[in-house]
Amino acid sequence: MVIDMSGGKEVLVIGGGASGLMAACAAAEKGASVLLIERNPFCGKKLNITGKGRGNLTNACELDEFLSNVPVNGRFLYRALTDFSPEDAVRFFNSRGVPTKTERGNRVFPVSDRARDLTDCLVRTAKSLGVSIREDTCVRLTVSDGKIIGALLQGDLAYGGVLQQMIARKIDVRKVKKPLFDIDYSDFFHIRDNTYEFYYD
Ligand SMILES: Cc1cc2nc3c(=O)[nH]c(=O)nc-3n(C[C@H](O)[C@H](O)[C@H](O)COP(=O)(O)OP(=O)(O)OC[C@H]3O[C@@H](n4cnc5c(N)ncnc54)[C@H](O)[C@@H]3O)c2cc1C
């Protein structure tokens, strides 16, 4: 399947780790239509094992101290950590139902000691902002003028079948009411009188 992003309003996030989920949430919050693809059957596989499965999500210290503990080129992170500080990270999770505690060395963990709660929170937040999450693998990117304008996904068979149905039935995608990435086979059973008005305005 080929995703065309030249329109500018759609954002494709490749990879549902901590950074991909956060990026997807940020883009969706700014009004983009976001598809996140993750090659594993679930997001956050690595995040789930951080801090020996307890989820050491950040360190409760001042920015300078934080940066001085980054082994190589800590200043590179200055802008990112100014925009979204360790305190912001803690606030992000606390305000979304994940209380945290600070332990020896200012290490911050979820009170539950379950890194999985961090992943669940990110996935829940992304979904509540309308992000579509799909299991798929990006195999190639299309670049034009230094910008990524498209991505070739390996494609799961089920969605490939959906696309095939839409092409075979000559469905005008501009009139489809449902977000395109969310259409599944069950939608084709709602078609009435051999027309496709289920999808139309
Ligand atoms: C054992 C261990 C313990 C750790 N402990 C801590 C800790 O206590 N505190 C801490 O802050 N950090 C810890 N880390 C590091 C932390 O887990 C990582 O920094 C963090 O998970 C990185 O997130 P990410 O989103 O950048 O990358 P990842 O978590 O690697 O996410 C990338 C995602 O992209 C997906 N992907 C890749 N290529 C494709 C493709 N072509 N198509 C579709 N999907 C793709 C992958 O499947 C993956 O889910 C630990 C790491 C490990 C391994």
Ligand as a Chemical Component Dictionary entry (heavy atoms), coordinates in Angstrom:
data_LIG
# 
_chem_comp.id                   LIG 
_chem_comp.type                 NON-POLYMER 
_chem_comp.pdbx_formal_charge   0 
_chem_comp.three_letter_code    LIG 
# 
loop_
_chem_comp_atom.comp_id 
_chem_comp_atom.atom_id 
_chem_comp_atom.alt_atom_id 
_chem_comp_atom.type_symbol 
_chem_comp_atom.charge 
_chem_comp_atom.model_Cartn_x 
_chem_comp_atom.model_Cartn_y 
_chem_comp_atom.model_Cartn_z 
_chem_comp_atom.pdbx_ordinal 
LIG C1  C1  C 0 16.342 -3.207 28.708 1  
LIG C2  C2  C 0 16.110 -1.732 28.516 2  
LIG C3  C3  C 0 15.922 -0.936 29.644 3  
LIG C4  C4  C 0 15.724 0.435  29.478 4  
LIG N1  N1  N 0 15.495 1.182  30.587 5  
LIG C5  C5  C 0 15.229 2.506  30.460 6  
LIG C6  C6  C 0 14.860 3.298  31.583 7  
LIG O1  O1  O 0 14.787 2.816  32.693 8  
LIG N2  N2  N 0 14.600 4.627  31.373 9  
LIG C7  C7  C 0 14.652 5.178  30.118 10 
LIG O2  O2  O 0 14.375 6.378  29.982 11 
LIG N3  N3  N 0 14.960 4.443  29.045 12 
LIG C8  C8  C 0 15.243 3.132  29.183 13 
LIG N4  N4  N 0 15.536 2.388  28.081 14 
LIG C9  C9  C 0 15.579 3.066  26.787 15 
LIG C10 C10 C 0 14.169 3.308  26.293 16 
LIG O3  O3  O 0 13.449 2.107  26.329 17 
LIG C11 C11 C 0 14.254 3.830  24.871 18 
LIG O4  O4  O 0 15.046 4.986  24.852 19 
LIG C12 C12 C 0 12.885 4.175  24.313 20 
LIG O5  O5  O 0 11.996 3.098  24.431 21 
LIG C13 C13 C 0 13.082 4.585  22.875 22 
LIG O6  O6  O 0 11.826 4.882  22.341 23 
LIG P1  P1  P 0 11.682 5.160  20.793 24 
LIG O7  O7  O 0 10.239 5.423  20.540 25 
LIG O8  O8  O 0 12.656 6.186  20.378 26 
LIG O9  O9  O 0 12.183 3.817  20.103 27 
LIG P2  P2  P 0 11.536 2.352  20.173 28 
LIG O10 O10 O 0 10.958 2.066  21.505 29 
LIG O11 O11 O 0 12.623 1.440  19.672 30 
LIG O12 O12 O 0 10.340 2.434  19.156 31 
LIG C14 C14 C 0 10.509 2.337  17.762 32 
LIG C15 C15 C 0 9.310  1.558  17.257 33 
LIG O13 O13 O 0 9.303  1.614  15.852 34 
LIG C16 C16 C 0 8.929  0.355  15.347 35 
LIG N5  N5  N 0 9.481  0.280  13.991 36 
LIG C17 C17 C 0 10.779 0.332  13.639 37 
LIG N6  N6  N 0 10.909 0.275  12.296 38 
LIG C18 C18 C 0 9.663  0.186  11.799 39 
LIG C19 C19 C 0 9.147  0.108  10.456 40 
LIG N7  N7  N 0 9.947  0.095  9.388  41 
LIG N8  N8  N 0 7.798  0.058  10.290 42 
LIG C20 C20 C 0 6.970  0.063  11.386 43 
LIG N9  N9  N 0 7.415  0.137  12.658 44 
LIG C21 C21 C 0 8.749  0.202  12.866 45 
LIG C22 C22 C 0 9.541  -0.637 16.324 46 
LIG O14 O14 O 0 8.869  -1.889 16.298 47 
LIG C23 C23 C 0 9.357  0.091  17.664 48 
LIG O15 O15 O 0 8.146  -0.254 18.314 49 
LIG C24 C24 C 0 15.732 1.011  28.192 50 
LIG C25 C25 C 0 15.894 0.200  27.073 51 
LIG C26 C26 C 0 16.081 -1.151 27.222 52 
LIG C27 C27 C 0 16.237 -2.019 25.971 53 
# 
loop_
_chem_comp_bond.comp_id 
_chem_comp_bond.atom_id_1 
_chem_comp_bond.atom_id_2 
_chem_comp_bond.value_order 
_chem_comp_bond.pdbx_ordinal 
LIG C1  C2  SING 1  
LIG C2  C3  SING 2  
LIG C2  C26 DOUB 3  
LIG C3  C4  DOUB 4  
LIG C4  N1  SING 5  
LIG C4  C24 SING 6  
LIG N1  C5  DOUB 7  
LIG C5  C6  SING 8  
LIG C5  C8  SING 9  
LIG C6  O1  DOUB 10 
LIG C6  N2  SING 11 
LIG N2  C7  SING 12 
LIG C7  O2  DOUB 13 
LIG C7  N3  SING 14 
LIG N3  C8  DOUB 15 
LIG C8  N4  SING 16 
LIG N4  C9  SING 17 
LIG N4  C24 SING 18 
LIG C9  C10 SING 19 
LIG C10 O3  SING 20 
LIG C10 C11 SING 21 
LIG C11 O4  SING 22 
LIG C11 C12 SING 23 
LIG C12 O5  SING 24 
LIG C12 C13 SING 25 
LIG C13 O6  SING 26 
LIG O6  P1  SING 27 
LIG P1  O7  DOUB 28 
LIG P1  O8  SING 29 
LIG P1  O9  SING 30 
LIG O9  P2  SING 31 
LIG P2  O10 DOUB 32 
LIG P2  O11 SING 33 
LIG P2  O12 SING 34 
LIG O12 C14 SING 35 
LIG C14 C15 SING 36 
LIG C15 O13 SING 37 
LIG C15 C23 SING 38 
LIG O13 C16 SING 39 
LIG C16 N5  SING 40 
LIG C16 C22 SING 41 
LIG N5  C17 SING 42 
LIG N5  C21 SING 43 
LIG C17 N6  DOUB 44 
LIG N6  C18 SING 45 
LIG C18 C19 SING 46 
LIG C18 C21 DOUB 47 
LIG C19 N7  SING 48 
LIG C19 N8  DOUB 49 
LIG N8  C20 SING 50 
LIG C20 N9  DOUB 51 
LIG N9  C21 SING 52 
LIG C22 O14 SING 53 
LIG C22 C23 SING 54 
LIG C23 O15 SING 55 
LIG C24 C25 DOUB 56 
LIG C25 C26 SING 57 
LIG C26 C27 SING 58 
# 
